[in-house]
């Protein structure tokens, strides 16, 4: 058993950190029973002296010690037969979830999809903390959020509760912001930690603003440099100055005071923030990474959970050890090799995708070239991704749909409210653009398959189709004037026009559409913004003959400057399928017999009497609905 003394009678030169760790593990909780002691750990005396047992206390001074019923900490403590000096600092701790005064809203505090480390997240009953890492459940391989107990669980939480991103303090739209459910949590000597299973969102494992994917874990040593990316203070750097600390933290009722194993971080003197703060309220859950050779590494060093209380001049932060929280939460940093590559999404009906025979006559999807097949993101055994009433052929290189094919049953349409946009969790997020592409500009998230088109059938099925239509796989960047319903643009009304004016046998359409990928598309925020879009609408006439009308919409003159877009009107053209194939490099040969442009005998609704369209041409500009041939 360790003994205490008021003097130093034995050398400390040979004492090892491991011996001190054993001592703290054995005696740390006992030390924290003292009402004035707030933590004990391994540090350097006076910051640069010999290795020591470093205590922090709430108050210094004989009168304070006496009033608290505390005992004076001796100058040295015997550990395994050797005298170890002590150091005493005045300091108290609190969890880092208290929110500071409102600052300018940034992407970290907004809803993002895919979710990624470094952004706001919390239990629905909490305020806002930080998403630390995307990790994986060891048993199932399911992607999970790693953060703190007091961020994802808290005093009122329970397993299975909803987790939202951003946290309610940043956006209280709980329904829209669902990001998962609480899977596991722990609050105790091993740490302040919790896991939430990712749901209804995609995920990006790279840390916000650091752009590294943590793949290894470290046990830090004194003097190690670290860096973190948090909700409130963003990117800050620090130096490990105490290790193997047991800190006493008050978590409120009912959790109360808890002794948490951790290490302490002070500011890096080579990179001190302007306000001196390396962490503030809302940074709880941030992952500290090893900082080496001027940049963040992929080495996970600790999970931030607490900082100094108000009025404390000594800036510092506390972090849990990765290995300790890993044992409690049973996660791994990389997807297990046995994990399924296909994540399932819930549904009331099977997602069978586009139905080629929906009209009673085959309307096949366009053929792909060899290069396009290589570029298509495969799903199970196919080159298209099935959804409710539509399918997506996704370009890996462009990170957006090459085309979407969908079916419309006009007799069973259901009007439903808009949903929130999200990454399809079945598809790797690296193949999808999320919200970041559309922030603070006049570029809209444009549906390729209109949500109103796919919302048909029994209400639960229509609701599923509505949700599916908001996956980013069905979204392409478009000028805000394209599809906003208040604009009543002709492009968005083409399907309705066919229903109203074509000679239909049934109120059914099959539609295929997408962007025209061009070599001169504008590069913007890591994306190539398409200058044009196309759409082919197929229907069965009362004579049982299949017909197809193809259109191209050009936004070429709208994309001169994406921050302040030119407002020249966009243009719509009706084109032959041969011209559409030339523009898109897709193969429409199987539909050539249904083309109303190349086969004028199929036209049942000719152009209006006042139209100036030259019907002998394969490409004609559409200025009003009277110019359209159906």
C-alpha positions as CSV (number, residue, x, y, z in Angstrom):
1,X,0.0,0.0,0.0
2,X,1.2,3.5,-0.8
3,X,2.4,5.6,2.0
4,X,2.5,9.4,2.4
5,X,5.2,11.6,3.9
6,X,5.9,15.3,4.3
7,X,9.5,15.0,3.0
8,X,11.5,13.4,0.2
9,X,13.8,10.7,1.5
10,X,14.1,8.4,-1.6
11,X,15.0,9.0,-5.2
12,X,12.4,9.4,-7.9
13,X,14.8,8.9,-10.8
14,X,13.8,5.3,-11.4
15,X,10.1,5.6,-11.1
16,X,8.3,4.5,-14.2
17,X,5.1,5.8,-15.8
18,X,3.7,2.3,-15.6
19,X,4.3,2.2,-11.9
20,X,2.5,5.5,-11.5
21,X,-0.4,4.2,-13.7
22,X,-0.8,1.2,-11.5
23,X,-0.9,3.5,-8.5
24,X,-3.5,5.8,-9.9
25,X,-5.7,2.8,-11.0
26,X,-5.5,1.4,-7.5
27,X,-5.8,4.7,-5.5
28,X,-7.3,7.2,-7.9
29,X,-10.8,6.7,-6.7
30,X,-9.8,7.0,-3.1
31,X,-8.0,10.3,-3.7
32,X,-11.2,11.7,-5.4
33,X,-13.2,10.9,-2.2
34,X,-11.6,14.1,-0.8
35,X,-14.2,16.9,-1.4
36,X,-11.5,19.3,-2.6
37,X,-9.5,17.1,-5.0
38,X,-10.9,17.3,-8.6
39,X,-8.3,15.1,-10.3
40,X,-5.1,13.2,-10.0
41,X,-2.7,12.2,-12.9
42,X,0.8,12.0,-14.1
43,X,2.5,15.2,-15.0
44,X,5.7,17.2,-14.8
45,X,6.1,19.3,-11.7
46,X,5.6,23.0,-12.4
47,X,5.2,22.1,-16.1
48,X,8.8,21.3,-16.8
49,X,10.2,19.6,-13.7
50,X,10.5,15.9,-12.7
51,X,7.7,13.5,-13.3
52,X,5.2,13.7,-10.5
53,X,1.7,12.8,-9.2
54,X,-0.2,16.0,-10.1
55,X,-3.3,16.8,-8.2
56,X,-5.9,19.5,-9.0
57,X,-8.1,21.0,-6.3
58,X,-11.1,23.2,-6.2
59,X,-9.6,25.6,-3.7
60,X,-6.2,26.3,-2.2
61,X,-5.4,27.7,1.2
62,X,-5.5,26.4,4.8
63,X,-8.9,28.0,5.6
64,X,-10.6,26.5,2.6
65,X,-9.1,23.1,3.2
66,X,-10.4,23.2,6.8
67,X,-13.8,24.4,5.9
68,X,-14.2,21.6,3.3
69,X,-13.1,18.9,5.7
70,X,-10.2,18.2,3.3
71,X,-6.6,17.1,4.0
72,X,-3.5,18.8,2.8
73,X,-1.7,16.9,0.0
74,X,1.8,15.8,1.1
75,X,4.9,17.0,-0.8
76,X,5.7,13.4,-1.8
77,X,3.9,10.1,-1.9
78,X,5.5,6.6,-1.7
79,X,4.8,4.5,-4.8
80,X,6.1,0.9,-4.9
81,X,8.9,1.8,-2.5
82,X,9.9,5.1,-4.1
83,X,9.1,8.6,-3.2
84,X,7.3,10.6,-5.9
85,X,6.9,14.4,-5.7
86,X,3.4,15.9,-5.9
87,X,2.2,19.0,-7.6
88,X,-1.0,20.8,-6.7
89,X,-3.0,23.1,-9.1
90,X,-6.2,24.9,-8.4
91,X,-8.7,23.7,-11.1
92,X,-12.2,22.4,-11.5
93,X,-13.8,20.6,-14.4
94,X,-17.1,20.4,-16.1
95,X,-18.4,18.5,-19.2
96,X,-18.1,20.6,-22.4
97,X,-21.7,20.6,-23.4
98,X,-22.7,24.0,-22.0
99,X,-23.4,26.2,-25.0
100,X,-21.6,29.5,-25.4
101,X,-23.1,32.7,-26.8
102,X,-24.5,32.4,-30.3
103,X,-21.9,32.9,-33.0
104,X,-22.2,33.0,-36.8
105,X,-23.8,29.8,-38.1
106,X,-21.5,27.7,-40.1
107,X,-21.6,24.3,-41.8
108,X,-20.6,22.5,-38.6
109,X,-23.9,23.6,-37.1
110,X,-26.2,22.9,-40.0
111,X,-27.7,19.7,-41.3
112,X,-25.3,18.0,-43.6
113,X,-25.5,14.8,-45.5
114,X,-23.3,12.8,-45.5
115,X,-22.6,13.3,-41.8
116,X,-19.0,13.5,-40.8
117,X,-16.7,14.0,-37.8
118,X,-16.4,17.6,-36.5
119,X,-20.1,18.7,-36.8
120,X,-22.9,19.3,-34.4
121,X,-24.8,16.3,-33.0
122,X,-26.8,15.4,-29.9
123,X,-29.6,13.4,-28.3
124,X,-33.0,15.1,-28.8
125,X,-33.1,16.1,-25.1
126,X,-29.6,17.5,-25.1
127,X,-28.2,20.7,-26.6
128,X,-25.3,20.2,-29.0
129,X,-22.0,18.4,-29.0
130,X,-19.6,17.2,-31.6
131,X,-19.6,14.1,-33.8
132,X,-16.2,12.6,-32.9
133,X,-15.7,9.8,-35.4
134,X,-17.5,7.4,-37.7
135,X,-16.7,3.9,-36.4
136,X,-18.2,0.4,-36.9
137,X,-19.9,-2.0,-34.6
138,X,-17.6,-4.9,-34.2
139,X,-20.3,-7.5,-34.3
140,X,-22.4,-6.3,-37.2
141,X,-20.2,-3.9,-39.1
142,X,-22.9,-1.2,-38.9
143,X,-21.6,2.4,-39.2
144,X,-21.9,4.3,-36.0
145,X,-21.3,7.8,-34.5
146,X,-18.8,8.0,-31.7
147,X,-19.2,10.8,-29.2
148,X,-19.7,11.4,-25.5
149,X,-22.3,9.9,-23.1
150,X,-23.4,13.4,-22.1
151,X,-23.9,14.3,-25.8
152,X,-25.7,11.2,-27.1
153,X,-27.3,9.8,-23.9
154,X,-27.3,12.3,-21.0
155,X,-29.3,12.0,-17.8
156,X,-32.7,11.3,-19.5
157,X,-31.6,9.2,-22.5
158,X,-32.0,5.5,-23.0
159,X,-30.8,2.9,-25.6
160,X,-32.8,3.3,-28.8
161,X,-33.4,7.0,-28.5
162,X,-33.2,9.3,-31.5
163,X,-30.0,11.1,-32.3
164,X,-30.2,14.3,-34.4
165,X,-27.6,16.2,-36.5
166,X,-27.3,19.0,-35.9
167,X,-28.0,19.1,-32.2
168,X,-31.4,20.7,-31.1
169,X,-29.6,23.8,-29.9
170,X,-28.5,24.5,-33.5
171,X,-31.7,23.3,-35.2
172,X,-34.8,22.0,-33.4
173,X,-36.4,20.4,-36.4
174,X,-36.2,16.9,-34.9
175,X,-38.1,15.1,-37.6
176,X,-35.9,16.4,-40.4
177,X,-32.6,16.0,-38.6
178,X,-32.8,12.3,-37.5
179,X,-29.3,10.8,-37.9
180,X,-29.6,7.6,-35.9
181,X,-30.4,5.8,-32.7
182,X,-28.4,5.4,-29.5
183,X,-26.7,2.0,-29.6
184,X,-24.4,1.8,-26.5
185,X,-23.1,4.2,-23.9
186,X,-20.8,4.3,-20.9
187,X,-20.0,6.8,-18.1
188,X,-17.3,5.8,-15.6
189,X,-13.7,5.2,-15.1
190,X,-13.2,4.0,-18.7
191,X,-14.6,7.3,-20.1
192,X,-17.5,9.4,-21.1
193,X,-18.5,7.8,-24.4
194,X,-21.4,6.6,-26.5
195,X,-22.2,5.0,-29.9
196,X,-25.2,5.9,-32.1
197,X,-26.1,3.7,-35.1
198,X,-26.2,5.8,-38.3
199,X,-29.7,5.9,-39.9
200,X,-31.4,7.9,-42.6
201,X,-28.0,9.5,-43.5
202,X,-24.9,8.8,-45.5
203,X,-21.6,9.1,-43.8
204,X,-18.1,10.4,-44.6
205,X,-15.4,9.2,-42.3
206,X,-13.0,12.1,-43.0
207,X,-12.8,14.7,-40.2
208,X,-14.3,18.1,-41.1
209,X,-11.5,20.6,-42.0
210,X,-8.7,18.1,-41.4
211,X,-9.6,15.7,-44.2
212,X,-8.1,12.6,-42.7
213,X,-9.8,9.3,-42.0
214,X,-8.6,7.9,-38.6
215,X,-7.4,4.4,-38.9
216,X,-5.1,3.8,-35.9
217,X,-5.2,4.5,-32.2
218,X,-2.5,5.7,-29.8
219,X,-1.7,5.8,-26.1
220,X,-0.4,9.3,-25.8
221,X,2.8,10.3,-23.9
222,X,3.7,13.6,-22.2
223,X,4.6,16.2,-24.8
224,X,2.7,14.6,-27.7
225,X,1.1,17.2,-30.0
226,X,-2.6,16.7,-30.9
227,X,-5.2,18.4,-33.0
228,X,-9.0,18.3,-33.0
229,X,-12.0,19.6,-35.1
230,X,-15.0,20.6,-33.0
231,X,-18.4,22.2,-33.3
232,X,-17.6,25.4,-31.5
233,X,-13.8,26.2,-31.7
234,X,-13.3,24.4,-35.0
235,X,-9.6,23.3,-35.5
236,X,-7.3,23.8,-32.5
237,X,-4.0,22.3,-31.4
238,X,-2.7,21.2,-28.1
239,X,0.1,19.4,-26.1
240,X,-0.4,16.5,-23.8
241,X,0.7,17.7,-20.3
242,X,-0.8,15.1,-17.9
243,X,-1.5,11.5,-18.5
244,X,-3.4,8.7,-16.6
245,X,-5.6,11.3,-14.9
246,X,-8.6,10.4,-12.8
247,X,-10.9,13.5,-12.9
248,X,-14.0,14.1,-10.8
249,X,-16.8,15.5,-13.0
250,X,-20.4,16.5,-11.9
251,X,-22.9,15.4,-14.5
252,X,-26.0,16.6,-12.7
253,X,-28.9,14.5,-11.5
254,X,-29.1,11.6,-11.5
255,X,-25.6,10.7,-12.8
256,X,-24.0,13.0,-10.2
257,X,-20.2,13.0,-9.7
258,X,-18.2,10.5,-11.7
259,X,-14.5,9.6,-11.7
260,X,-13.4,9.6,-15.4
261,X,-10.1,8.2,-16.6
262,X,-8.4,10.5,-19.1
263,X,-5.4,12.7,-20.0
264,X,-5.0,16.5,-20.0
265,X,-4.2,18.7,-23.0
266,X,-2.9,22.3,-22.8
267,X,-2.6,24.8,-25.7
268,X,0.3,24.2,-28.1
269,X,2.5,27.3,-27.6
270,X,3.3,27.2,-31.3
271,X,-0.3,27.7,-32.3
272,X,-2.3,29.4,-29.6
273,X,-5.9,30.5,-30.7
274,X,-6.5,34.2,-30.7
275,X,-8.8,33.9,-27.7
276,X,-6.6,31.3,-26.0
277,X,-9.3,28.6,-26.0
278,X,-8.6,25.2,-27.4
279,X,-12.1,24.0,-26.5
280,X,-15.5,25.5,-25.5
281,X,-19.0,24.4,-24.8
282,X,-20.3,22.3,-27.7
283,X,-16.9,20.7,-28.5
284,X,-17.7,17.6,-26.4
285,X,-17.2,14.5,-28.4
286,X,-14.4,15.9,-30.7
287,X,-11.7,13.4,-31.6
288,X,-8.1,14.5,-30.8
289,X,-5.7,13.2,-33.4
290,X,-1.9,13.0,-33.3
291,X,-0.4,16.1,-34.9
292,X,3.0,15.4,-36.6
293,X,5.1,17.0,-39.3
294,X,2.8,20.0,-39.6
295,X,-0.5,18.1,-40.2
296,X,-3.1,15.9,-38.6
297,X,-2.4,12.2,-38.9
298,X,-4.8,9.2,-39.0
299,X,-4.0,8.3,-35.4
300,X,-6.9,8.7,-32.9
301,X,-5.4,10.0,-29.7
302,X,-8.4,10.7,-27.5
303,X,-12.1,11.7,-27.2
304,X,-12.6,15.2,-25.8
305,X,-15.2,15.4,-23.0
306,X,-14.4,18.2,-20.6
307,X,-12.7,21.6,-20.1
308,X,-12.1,24.1,-17.4
309,X,-14.8,25.8,-15.4
310,X,-15.6,29.5,-15.7
311,X,-13.0,31.7,-14.0
312,X,-10.2,29.3,-14.5
313,X,-7.3,31.0,-16.2
314,X,-5.3,27.9,-17.0
315,X,-6.7,26.7,-20.4
316,X,-6.9,22.9,-20.7
317,X,-9.0,20.1,-22.0
318,X,-9.6,16.5,-20.9
319,X,-9.9,13.5,-23.3
320,X,-10.7,9.8,-22.8
321,X,-8.3,7.1,-23.9
322,X,-9.3,5.4,-27.2
323,X,-8.5,1.8,-26.1
324,X,-10.6,2.2,-22.9
325,X,-13.7,3.5,-24.7
326,X,-13.2,0.9,-27.4
327,X,-13.4,-1.9,-24.9
328,X,-16.6,-0.5,-23.4
329,X,-18.4,0.3,-26.7
330,X,-17.0,-2.6,-28.8
331,X,-16.3,-0.7,-32.0
332,X,-13.5,-0.7,-34.7
333,X,-12.2,2.1,-36.8
334,X,-12.4,0.3,-40.1
335,X,-15.3,-1.7,-41.5
336,X,-14.9,-5.4,-40.5
337,X,-14.1,-7.6,-43.5
338,X,-17.2,-9.6,-42.9
339,X,-19.5,-6.6,-42.9
340,X,-22.1,-6.6,-45.7
341,X,-21.3,-4.2,-48.4
342,X,-25.0,-3.4,-48.9
343,X,-26.7,-1.4,-46.2
344,X,-30.5,-2.0,-46.2
345,X,-33.0,0.8,-45.8
346,X,-36.4,0.3,-44.3
347,X,-39.4,0.1,-46.5
348,X,-43.1,-0.9,-46.6
349,X,-42.7,-2.4,-50.1
350,X,-39.8,-3.8,-51.9
351,X,-37.8,-1.3,-53.9
352,X,-38.1,-2.9,-57.4
353,X,-37.1,0.2,-59.4
354,X,-38.1,1.1,-62.9
355,X,-40.6,-1.2,-64.6
356,X,-39.7,-1.6,-68.3
357,X,-43.2,-3.1,-69.1
358,X,-45.2,-0.6,-67.1
359,X,-47.1,0.8,-70.1
360,X,-47.9,-2.6,-71.6
361,X,-45.2,-2.1,-74.1
362,X,-41.5,-2.3,-73.4
363,X,-39.7,1.0,-72.7
364,X,-36.1,-0.2,-72.1
365,X,-33.5,1.9,-70.3
366,X,-30.9,3.4,-72.7
367,X,-27.8,1.3,-73.6
368,X,-24.4,2.2,-72.1
369,X,-21.1,2.2,-73.8
370,X,-18.2,0.2,-72.4
371,X,-16.8,3.3,-70.7
372,X,-20.2,4.2,-69.2
373,X,-20.6,0.7,-67.9
374,X,-17.2,0.9,-66.1
375,X,-18.3,4.3,-64.7
376,X,-21.6,3.1,-63.4
377,X,-21.9,2.4,-59.6
378,X,-22.9,-1.2,-59.3
379,X,-25.7,-2.2,-56.9
380,X,-25.8,-5.9,-56.1
381,X,-25.7,-7.5,-59.6
382,X,-26.9,-4.5,-61.6
383,X,-25.7,-1.2,-63.0
384,X,-28.7,0.7,-61.7
385,X,-29.9,1.4,-58.2
386,X,-33.6,0.5,-57.5
387,X,-35.9,2.8,-55.6
388,X,-39.7,3.0,-55.3
389,X,-41.1,3.5,-58.8
390,X,-37.7,4.6,-60.2
391,X,-34.1,3.5,-60.8
392,X,-30.8,5.5,-61.0
393,X,-27.8,4.9,-63.1
394,X,-25.1,6.6,-61.0
395,X,-21.9,7.9,-62.5
396,X,-18.9,7.2,-60.1
397,X,-16.8,9.9,-61.8
398,X,-19.4,12.7,-61.8
399,X,-21.0,11.6,-58.5
400,X,-24.5,12.2,-59.8
401,X,-27.0,10.3,-61.9
402,X,-26.2,9.7,-65.6
403,X,-29.9,9.0,-66.0
404,X,-33.0,8.2,-63.9
405,X,-35.8,6.1,-65.2
406,X,-39.3,6.3,-63.6
407,X,-42.9,5.2,-64.0
408,X,-45.9,7.5,-63.4
409,X,-49.4,6.3,-62.7
410,X,-51.5,9.4,-63.2
411,X,-54.7,7.8,-61.9
412,X,-53.2,7.0,-58.5
413,X,-51.1,10.1,-57.7
414,X,-50.8,11.1,-54.0
415,X,-50.0,14.7,-52.8
416,X,-47.4,14.6,-50.1
417,X,-45.2,17.2,-48.3
418,X,-41.6,17.7,-49.0
419,X,-38.9,15.7,-47.1
420,X,-35.3,16.4,-46.2
421,X,-32.5,15.6,-48.6
422,X,-30.2,12.8,-47.6
423,X,-27.4,10.5,-48.8
424,X,-28.5,7.0,-49.8
425,X,-26.8,4.9,-47.0
426,X,-26.7,1.9,-49.4
427,X,-24.2,3.7,-51.7
428,X,-20.7,4.9,-50.7
429,X,-20.9,8.6,-49.9
430,X,-17.9,9.2,-52.1
431,X,-20.2,8.7,-55.1
432,X,-22.8,11.3,-53.9
433,X,-22.7,15.1,-53.5
434,X,-24.3,16.2,-50.2
435,X,-25.6,19.5,-48.9
436,X,-22.2,21.3,-49.0
437,X,-22.5,21.7,-52.8
438,X,-25.7,23.8,-52.5
439,X,-24.9,26.2,-49.6
440,X,-24.9,30.0,-50.1
441,X,-25.4,30.1,-53.9
442,X,-28.2,30.0,-56.4
443,X,-27.7,26.4,-57.3
444,X,-30.7,24.2,-56.3
445,X,-31.0,20.6,-55.4
446,X,-32.9,19.6,-58.5
447,X,-34.9,16.4,-58.6
448,X,-34.3,14.4,-61.8
449,X,-37.3,12.1,-61.2
450,X,-39.9,14.6,-60.0
451,X,-41.1,13.7,-56.6
452,X,-44.7,14.4,-57.7
453,X,-44.3,11.8,-60.5
454,X,-43.2,8.9,-58.3
455,X,-45.7,9.5,-55.4
456,X,-48.5,7.2,-56.4
457,X,-50.2,4.0,-55.1
458,X,-51.3,3.3,-51.6
459,X,-50.3,6.1,-49.2
460,X,-47.5,4.1,-47.4
461,X,-46.0,3.2,-50.7
462,X,-46.3,6.7,-52.0
463,X,-44.7,8.0,-48.9
464,X,-41.8,5.6,-49.4
465,X,-41.4,6.8,-53.0
466,X,-41.5,10.4,-51.7
467,X,-38.6,9.7,-49.3
468,X,-36.7,7.9,-51.9
469,X,-36.9,10.8,-54.3
470,X,-35.0,13.0,-51.9
471,X,-31.8,10.8,-51.9
472,X,-29.0,12.7,-53.4
473,X,-28.6,10.0,-56.1
474,X,-31.8,11.5,-57.7
475,X,-30.5,15.1,-57.3
476,X,-28.5,17.2,-59.6
477,X,-27.3,20.8,-59.3
478,X,-29.6,23.1,-61.2
479,X,-30.2,26.8,-61.4
480,X,-32.9,27.8,-58.9
481,X,-35.3,28.8,-61.6
482,X,-35.4,25.3,-63.1
483,X,-37.8,23.5,-60.9
484,X,-39.1,25.8,-58.1
485,X,-42.8,25.3,-58.3
486,X,-43.5,29.0,-57.9
487,X,-41.8,29.6,-61.3
488,X,-44.2,27.3,-63.1
489,X,-41.5,26.5,-65.6
490,X,-42.4,24.7,-68.7
491,X,-39.7,22.1,-68.1
492,X,-41.3,21.0,-64.9
493,X,-44.7,20.8,-66.6
494,X,-43.8,18.6,-69.5
495,X,-45.2,15.4,-67.9
496,X,-48.4,17.2,-67.0
497,X,-48.7,18.5,-70.5
498,X,-48.4,15.0,-71.9
499,X,-51.2,13.8,-69.5
500,X,-53.4,16.8,-70.5
501,X,-52.9,16.9,-74.3
502,X,-51.5,13.6,-75.6
503,X,-53.8,10.9,-77.0
504,X,-53.2,8.5,-74.1
505,X,-54.6,5.0,-73.7
506,X,-54.1,5.0,-70.0
507,X,-52.9,7.7,-67.5
508,X,-49.5,6.2,-67.4
509,X,-46.1,7.4,-68.5
510,X,-42.5,6.0,-68.5
511,X,-39.9,8.7,-68.3
512,X,-36.1,8.6,-68.6
513,X,-34.0,11.7,-67.9
514,X,-30.8,13.1,-66.6
515,X,-28.0,15.6,-67.1
516,X,-26.0,16.0,-70.3
517,X,-22.3,15.4,-69.3
518,X,-20.1,17.7,-71.3
519,X,-16.4,18.4,-71.5
520,X,-17.1,22.1,-70.9
521,X,-19.2,21.7,-67.8
522,X,-18.3,24.3,-65.1
523,X,-16.1,23.1,-62.2
524,X,-17.5,24.4,-58.9
525,X,-16.9,23.1,-55.3
526,X,-15.4,19.9,-56.6
527,X,-18.3,19.2,-58.9
528,X,-18.8,19.6,-62.6
529,X,-22.1,21.4,-63.1
530,X,-24.1,20.2,-66.1
531,X,-25.0,22.8,-68.6
532,X,-28.0,20.9,-70.0
533,X,-30.5,18.3,-69.0
534,X,-32.6,15.9,-71.0
535,X,-35.9,14.0,-70.7
536,X,-37.6,11.3,-72.8
537,X,-41.3,10.8,-72.1
538,X,-42.9,7.5,-73.4
539,X,-46.6,6.7,-73.5
540,X,-49.1,4.4,-75.2
541,X,-51.6,5.9,-77.5
542,X,-55.2,4.9,-78.0
543,X,-54.0,3.0,-81.1
544,X,-51.8,0.9,-78.8
545,X,-48.7,2.3,-80.5
546,X,-45.8,3.4,-78.3
547,X,-44.6,7.0,-78.6
548,X,-41.7,8.8,-77.2
549,X,-40.9,12.6,-77.1
550,X,-37.5,13.8,-76.2
551,X,-36.4,17.2,-74.8
552,X,-33.3,19.0,-73.8
553,X,-33.2,21.9,-71.5
554,X,-30.1,24.1,-71.6
555,X,-28.8,26.2,-68.7
556,X,-25.6,27.1,-70.5
557,X,-26.2,30.8,-70.3
558,X,-27.2,30.6,-66.7
559,X,-23.8,29.4,-65.4
560,X,-21.4,32.2,-66.0
561,X,-21.0,32.9,-62.3
562,X,-22.5,30.6,-59.7
563,X,-22.2,33.1,-56.9
564,X,-24.2,35.7,-58.8
565,X,-25.9,33.8,-61.6
566,X,-26.9,35.5,-64.8
567,X,-30.7,35.6,-65.3
568,X,-30.9,35.0,-69.0
569,X,-33.9,32.6,-69.8
570,X,-33.1,29.0,-70.1
571,X,-34.0,27.2,-73.3
572,X,-36.0,24.0,-74.1
573,X,-35.6,22.0,-77.3
574,X,-37.6,19.1,-78.6
575,X,-35.1,16.7,-80.3
576,X,-35.1,13.4,-82.1
577,X,-33.9,10.3,-80.2
578,X,-31.0,10.2,-82.6
579,X,-30.0,13.7,-81.6
580,X,-30.5,12.8,-77.9
581,X,-28.2,9.8,-78.4
582,X,-25.6,12.0,-79.9
583,X,-25.7,14.5,-77.1
584,X,-25.7,12.0,-74.2
585,X,-23.7,9.2,-75.8
586,X,-26.5,6.8,-74.7
587,X,-28.1,4.2,-77.0
588,X,-31.8,4.7,-77.7
589,X,-31.9,2.3,-80.7
590,X,-34.6,0.1,-79.1
591,X,-37.0,3.1,-79.0
592,X,-36.3,4.5,-82.4
593,X,-39.6,3.2,-83.8
594,X,-41.5,5.3,-81.2
595,X,-39.8,8.6,-81.9
596,X,-42.4,11.2,-82.8
597,X,-39.8,13.5,-84.4
598,X,-38.3,11.0,-86.8
599,X,-41.7,9.3,-87.4
600,X,-44.1,12.2,-87.9
601,X,-47.0,9.8,-88.6
602,X,-47.0,9.0,-84.9
603,X,-47.9,12.7,-84.0
604,X,-51.4,13.1,-82.7
605,X,-51.0,16.5,-81.3
606,X,-49.2,18.7,-83.9
607,X,-47.8,22.1,-83.2
608,X,-50.3,24.9,-82.7
609,X,-51.4,27.1,-85.6
610,X,-49.3,30.1,-84.4
611,X,-46.2,28.1,-83.8
612,X,-43.0,29.0,-85.7
613,X,-41.5,25.6,-85.3
614,X,-40.0,24.0,-88.4
615,X,-41.3,20.4,-88.1
616,X,-38.8,19.1,-90.7
617,X,-35.9,19.6,-88.3
618,X,-34.6,17.2,-85.7
619,X,-34.0,20.0,-83.2
620,X,-36.6,22.7,-82.5
621,X,-36.7,25.3,-79.8
622,X,-39.8,25.2,-77.6
623,X,-41.0,28.7,-76.6
624,X,-44.4,27.7,-75.4
625,X,-46.5,24.5,-75.2
626,X,-48.0,25.1,-78.6
627,X,-44.5,24.3,-80.1
628,X,-44.5,20.7,-78.7
629,X,-45.3,17.7,-80.9
630,X,-46.9,14.6,-79.1
